[in-house]
Amino acid sequence: MYRATCGIATSLKRRSTLWIAVSLVILSTVRPPADLEAQTARTQIVLLGTGTPNADPERSGPSLAIVVDSVPYIVDAGPGLVRRAAAAAQNGVTGLEASRLATVFLTHLHSDHTVGLADVFLTPWTLERNVPLRLIGPEGTERMAYHLREAYSADIQNRLYGLEPANNQGHRIDATDAQPGVVFQDERVTVTAFEVNHGSWPQAFGYRFETPDRTIVVSGDAAPSESIVEMCNGCDVLIHEVYAKAGWDRRDAVWQTYHATSHTSGYELGEIAARARPGLLLLTHHLLWGATYEELMAEIGAGFSGRVVVGDDLGIY
């Protein structure tokens, strides 16, 4: 990662240049290797998928891992997460080996955030995860887990009682419909769920992770939500979704209404970040609709002068 003199930086996987906004003037330079500080920290953020429902082959569905002392905590289960985790493990993040994927937090139940659940539920079990998958999310999570196990009951029975060796724990799901407040705690992390605004969903969560060396807030999919400002309040990293207003302006009225009530524009995110004061604003779930990253960064920079990075799949922060 690069830090600009005004504190705004972005790394782009699909381009060979890195745009840095300095007083809204865009310069370019070569993309750097992974942040060495992040690689050696006790707490690492690994973006497993920075995409949206759009089938972008270079951005997997929404998912990220917060890895503390080589123990992973996954937020959202977009398509491709297990293989992205395997790639991160090959790149040196040993905590993301498939058999260690055992704790998942869902922000909401949109399909692009949950269709990877079958993968993270079953694939690590076949690769010798010997504990149940712990699944925490908003109302409906327990029901989804029940029907997921029913859908794969033939596979589970075959693996348990056929010729293929399999343990009797890794196929289980310990699911919880959570309420706002502390939803998980162990010796490495305390996780607090808080409600955010996401269109017509009756309940959608963001999460605050407190680890021994970092405080990280994840917005989930959210329109501007005051709860994000309150939960960050000077946090080390705010991971937030974003759309480019420049692209939104070209959408038809129906889609404009949906996105304005469900997601956060660059201008809105700049205002949120200015009040939340994160040490790093990390962008994910990018919606551009033909706008450029320079335009998106300029929108954010109109309100926030801190450090901003456009997240890439498999980026370590």
C-alpha positions as CSV (number, residue, x, y, z in Angstrom):
1,M,0.0,0.0,0.0
2,Y,1.0,3.6,-0.7
3,R,0.3,6.5,1.5
4,A,-0.2,9.8,-0.3
5,T,0.8,13.2,1.1
6,C,-2.8,13.9,1.7
7,G,-3.4,10.4,3.0
8,I,-5.5,9.1,0.1
9,A,-4.3,5.9,-1.7
10,T,-5.7,3.1,-3.8
11,S,-4.4,-0.1,-5.2
12,L,-5.9,-1.5,-8.3
13,K,-5.6,-5.2,-9.3
14,R,-6.9,-4.8,-12.8
15,R,-4.6,-1.9,-13.7
16,S,-0.9,-1.5,-13.8
17,T,-1.0,1.9,-12.1
18,L,-2.0,3.3,-8.7
19,W,-3.9,6.5,-8.6
20,I,-3.2,8.8,-5.7
21,A,-5.4,11.8,-5.1
22,V,-3.5,14.9,-3.9
23,S,-5.8,17.9,-3.5
24,L,-8.0,16.1,-6.1
25,V,-5.1,15.9,-8.6
26,I,-4.5,12.3,-9.8
27,L,-1.0,11.0,-10.1
28,S,0.1,7.5,-11.1
29,T,2.8,5.1,-9.9
30,V,3.6,1.4,-9.9
31,R,1.5,-0.8,-7.6
32,P,3.4,-1.9,-4.5
33,P,3.8,-5.3,-3.0
34,A,1.7,-6.3,0.0
35,D,2.0,-4.1,3.0
36,L,4.9,-5.5,5.1
37,E,3.5,-4.1,8.3
38,A,0.2,-5.9,7.7
39,Q,2.0,-9.1,6.9
40,T,3.7,-9.1,10.3
41,A,0.9,-7.8,12.5
42,R,-1.0,-10.1,14.9
43,T,-4.2,-9.0,13.2
44,Q,-4.4,-9.2,9.4
45,I,-7.3,-8.2,7.1
46,V,-7.5,-10.4,4.0
47,L,-10.1,-9.5,1.4
48,L,-11.4,-12.7,-0.1
49,G,-13.9,-11.0,-2.3
50,T,-14.5,-7.4,-3.1
51,G,-17.3,-7.8,-5.7
52,T,-21.0,-7.4,-5.9
53,P,-23.8,-9.5,-7.4
54,N,-22.2,-8.6,-10.8
55,A,-20.3,-11.6,-12.2
56,D,-16.9,-10.0,-12.4
57,P,-14.3,-12.7,-12.9
58,E,-11.6,-10.6,-11.2
59,R,-13.6,-9.9,-8.0
60,S,-15.2,-12.7,-6.1
61,G,-18.4,-12.2,-4.1
62,P,-18.3,-10.2,-0.8
63,S,-16.2,-11.9,1.9
64,L,-13.3,-11.0,4.1
65,A,-11.2,-12.6,6.8
66,I,-9.9,-11.1,10.0
67,V,-7.0,-13.3,11.0
68,V,-5.7,-13.0,14.5
69,D,-2.7,-15.1,15.5
70,S,-3.5,-17.4,12.6
71,V,-7.1,-17.9,13.6
72,P,-9.6,-16.7,10.9
73,Y,-12.9,-15.0,11.4
74,I,-14.8,-14.7,8.2
75,V,-17.4,-12.0,7.4
76,D,-19.9,-12.9,4.7
77,A,-19.8,-15.9,2.4
78,G,-19.8,-14.7,-1.2
79,P,-19.1,-17.1,-4.1
80,G,-15.5,-18.2,-4.3
81,L,-14.4,-17.6,-0.7
82,V,-12.9,-21.0,0.0
83,R,-10.7,-21.0,-3.0
84,R,-9.7,-17.4,-2.4
85,A,-8.8,-18.4,1.2
86,A,-6.7,-21.3,-0.3
87,A,-4.9,-18.8,-2.5
88,A,-4.2,-16.6,0.5
89,A,-2.9,-19.6,2.4
90,Q,-0.5,-20.4,-0.5
91,N,0.6,-16.7,-0.3
92,G,1.6,-17.2,3.3
93,V,-1.5,-16.6,5.4
94,T,-1.5,-20.0,7.1
95,G,-4.6,-19.2,9.1
96,L,-6.7,-19.4,5.9
97,E,-6.0,-23.1,5.2
98,A,-9.4,-24.7,4.5
99,S,-9.5,-26.9,7.6
100,R,-9.3,-23.8,9.8
101,L,-12.3,-22.0,8.3
102,A,-14.8,-22.5,11.2
103,T,-16.3,-19.1,12.2
104,V,-18.5,-17.0,9.9
105,F,-20.4,-13.8,10.5
106,L,-23.2,-12.8,8.1
107,T,-24.0,-9.1,7.6
108,H,-27.4,-9.9,5.9
109,L,-28.9,-12.7,3.9
110,H,-28.7,-11.4,0.3
111,S,-27.6,-14.2,-2.0
112,D,-24.3,-12.6,-3.0
113,H,-23.3,-12.7,0.6
114,T,-24.5,-16.2,1.3
115,V,-24.2,-18.5,-1.7
116,G,-20.7,-19.4,-0.6
117,L,-22.1,-20.9,2.6
118,A,-22.4,-24.4,1.2
119,D,-18.8,-24.2,0.2
120,V,-17.5,-23.1,3.6
121,F,-19.8,-25.5,5.3
122,L,-18.8,-28.6,3.4
123,T,-15.4,-28.2,1.7
124,P,-13.4,-27.6,4.9
125,W,-15.1,-30.7,6.4
126,T,-13.9,-32.8,3.5
127,L,-10.5,-31.3,4.1
128,E,-10.6,-32.5,7.8
129,R,-12.1,-29.6,9.7
130,N,-13.2,-31.6,12.8
131,V,-15.4,-28.9,14.5
132,P,-18.8,-27.6,13.6
133,L,-19.0,-24.4,11.5
134,R,-20.0,-21.5,13.8
135,L,-22.4,-19.3,11.9
136,I,-23.7,-15.9,13.4
137,G,-26.0,-13.5,11.6
138,P,-29.2,-11.6,11.6
139,E,-32.7,-13.1,11.8
140,G,-33.1,-16.0,9.4
141,T,-29.6,-17.4,9.8
142,E,-30.7,-20.4,11.8
143,R,-33.4,-21.2,9.3
144,M,-30.9,-20.9,6.4
145,A,-28.5,-23.2,8.1
146,Y,-31.2,-25.8,8.8
147,H,-32.3,-25.9,5.1
148,L,-28.7,-25.9,3.9
149,R,-28.0,-29.1,5.9
150,E,-31.2,-30.6,4.6
151,A,-30.2,-29.7,1.0
152,Y,-26.9,-31.6,1.3
153,S,-28.2,-34.5,3.5
154,A,-27.5,-37.1,0.8
155,D,-23.9,-35.9,0.5
156,I,-23.5,-35.9,4.3
157,Q,-24.9,-39.4,4.7
158,N,-22.7,-40.7,1.8
159,R,-19.5,-39.2,3.3
160,L,-20.4,-40.4,6.8
161,Y,-21.4,-43.9,6.0
162,G,-19.8,-44.6,2.6
163,L,-16.2,-45.5,1.8
164,E,-14.8,-42.0,2.1
165,P,-13.3,-41.3,5.5
166,A,-15.1,-38.4,7.3
167,N,-15.4,-37.2,10.9
168,N,-18.7,-36.7,12.6
169,Q,-18.3,-33.1,13.6
170,G,-17.2,-30.9,10.7
171,H,-20.5,-31.2,8.8
172,R,-22.5,-29.7,11.7
173,I,-23.5,-26.0,11.8
174,D,-23.8,-24.1,15.1
175,A,-26.0,-21.3,13.9
176,T,-27.3,-18.2,15.8
177,D,-29.8,-15.5,15.0
178,A,-28.0,-12.7,16.8
179,Q,-29.2,-9.4,18.2
180,P,-27.1,-6.2,18.4
181,G,-24.4,-6.3,21.0
182,V,-21.5,-8.7,21.7
183,V,-22.1,-11.8,19.7
184,F,-18.8,-13.6,20.0
185,Q,-15.8,-13.5,22.3
186,D,-12.7,-15.6,22.8
187,E,-9.1,-14.9,23.9
188,R,-8.3,-13.2,20.6
189,V,-11.3,-11.1,19.6
190,T,-14.5,-9.5,20.8
191,V,-17.1,-9.1,18.1
192,T,-20.0,-6.7,18.4
193,A,-22.9,-6.6,16.0
194,F,-24.7,-3.4,15.2
195,E,-27.6,-2.6,13.0
196,V,-27.2,-0.7,9.7
197,N,-29.6,0.5,7.0
198,H,-29.8,-1.7,4.0
199,G,-32.9,-1.1,1.9
200,S,-35.9,-3.3,2.8
201,W,-34.1,-5.8,4.9
202,P,-35.6,-5.9,8.4
203,Q,-32.2,-6.6,10.0
204,A,-28.7,-6.1,8.6
205,F,-25.5,-5.9,10.6
206,G,-22.2,-4.3,10.6
207,Y,-19.5,-5.7,12.9
208,R,-16.8,-4.3,15.2
209,F,-13.8,-6.5,15.9
210,E,-11.6,-5.7,18.8
211,T,-8.3,-7.6,18.8
212,P,-5.1,-7.3,20.8
213,D,-3.6,-4.8,18.3
214,R,-6.4,-3.4,16.1
215,T,-10.0,-2.2,16.1
216,I,-11.8,-3.0,12.8
217,V,-15.3,-2.0,11.8
218,V,-17.0,-3.7,8.9
219,S,-20.0,-1.9,7.4
220,G,-21.6,-4.8,5.5
221,D,-23.9,-3.5,2.8
222,A,-25.3,-0.3,4.1
223,A,-26.8,3.1,3.2
224,P,-25.3,5.9,5.3
225,S,-25.8,4.7,8.9
226,E,-25.0,6.7,12.0
227,S,-24.2,3.5,13.8
228,I,-21.1,3.1,11.7
229,V,-19.7,6.5,12.8
230,E,-20.5,5.6,16.5
231,M,-18.9,2.1,16.3
232,C,-15.7,3.3,14.5
233,N,-15.1,6.5,16.5
234,G,-11.4,6.6,15.6
235,C,-11.0,2.9,14.9
236,D,-7.9,1.6,13.2
237,V,-9.7,0.4,10.0
238,L,-13.1,1.0,8.6
239,I,-14.0,-1.4,5.8
240,H,-16.9,0.1,3.9
241,E,-18.8,-0.5,0.8
242,V,-19.2,2.3,-1.8
243,Y,-20.6,3.3,-5.1
244,A,-19.6,6.1,-7.5
245,K,-22.1,8.9,-7.7
246,A,-20.7,9.6,-11.2
247,G,-21.9,6.2,-12.3
248,W,-25.1,6.3,-10.3
249,D,-26.1,9.5,-12.2
250,R,-26.3,7.3,-15.4
251,R,-28.6,4.7,-13.9
252,D,-32.4,4.7,-14.4
253,A,-34.7,6.1,-11.7
254,V,-35.7,2.7,-10.3
255,W,-32.1,1.6,-9.7
256,Q,-31.2,5.0,-8.4
257,T,-33.9,4.7,-5.8
258,Y,-32.7,1.2,-4.8
259,H,-29.0,2.1,-4.5
260,A,-29.6,5.4,-2.7
261,T,-31.6,3.6,0.0
262,S,-29.3,0.5,0.2
263,H,-25.7,1.7,-0.4
264,T,-23.3,4.6,0.2
265,S,-22.0,7.0,-2.4
266,G,-18.5,8.2,-2.5
267,Y,-19.6,11.7,-1.3
268,E,-21.6,10.2,1.5
269,L,-18.7,7.9,2.5
270,G,-16.4,10.9,2.7
271,E,-18.7,12.6,5.1
272,I,-19.1,9.4,7.2
273,A,-15.3,8.8,7.4
274,A,-14.7,12.4,8.3
275,R,-16.8,11.9,11.4
276,A,-15.8,8.3,12.1
277,R,-12.0,9.2,11.8
278,P,-10.6,5.7,10.9
279,G,-6.8,5.3,10.6
280,L,-7.5,3.6,7.3
281,L,-10.6,3.6,5.1
282,L,-10.7,0.3,3.1
283,L,-13.1,0.2,0.2
284,T,-14.9,-3.0,-0.9
285,H,-18.1,-4.0,-2.7
286,H,-17.3,-1.4,-5.4
287,L,-20.1,-0.2,-7.7
288,L,-18.8,2.0,-10.5
289,W,-21.2,1.6,-13.5
290,G,-18.6,3.0,-15.9
291,A,-17.2,5.6,-13.6
292,T,-13.4,5.6,-12.9
293,Y,-11.6,5.0,-9.7
294,E,-10.2,8.5,-10.0
295,E,-13.8,9.9,-9.9
296,L,-14.7,7.7,-6.9
297,M,-11.6,8.8,-5.0
298,A,-12.3,12.4,-5.8
299,E,-15.9,12.0,-4.4
300,I,-14.5,10.5,-1.1
301,G,-11.7,13.1,-1.0
302,A,-14.3,15.9,-1.1
303,G,-15.2,15.1,2.5
304,F,-12.3,13.0,3.9
305,S,-8.6,13.8,3.9
306,G,-7.4,10.6,5.6
307,R,-5.9,7.4,4.2
308,V,-8.1,5.6,1.7
309,V,-7.4,2.3,-0.1
310,V,-9.4,0.6,-2.8
311,G,-9.4,-3.0,-1.7
312,D,-8.5,-5.9,-4.1
313,D,-9.2,-9.6,-3.8
314,L,-6.4,-11.2,-1.8
315,G,-5.1,-7.9,-0.6
316,I,-3.6,-8.0,2.9
317,Y,-4.1,-4.9,5.1
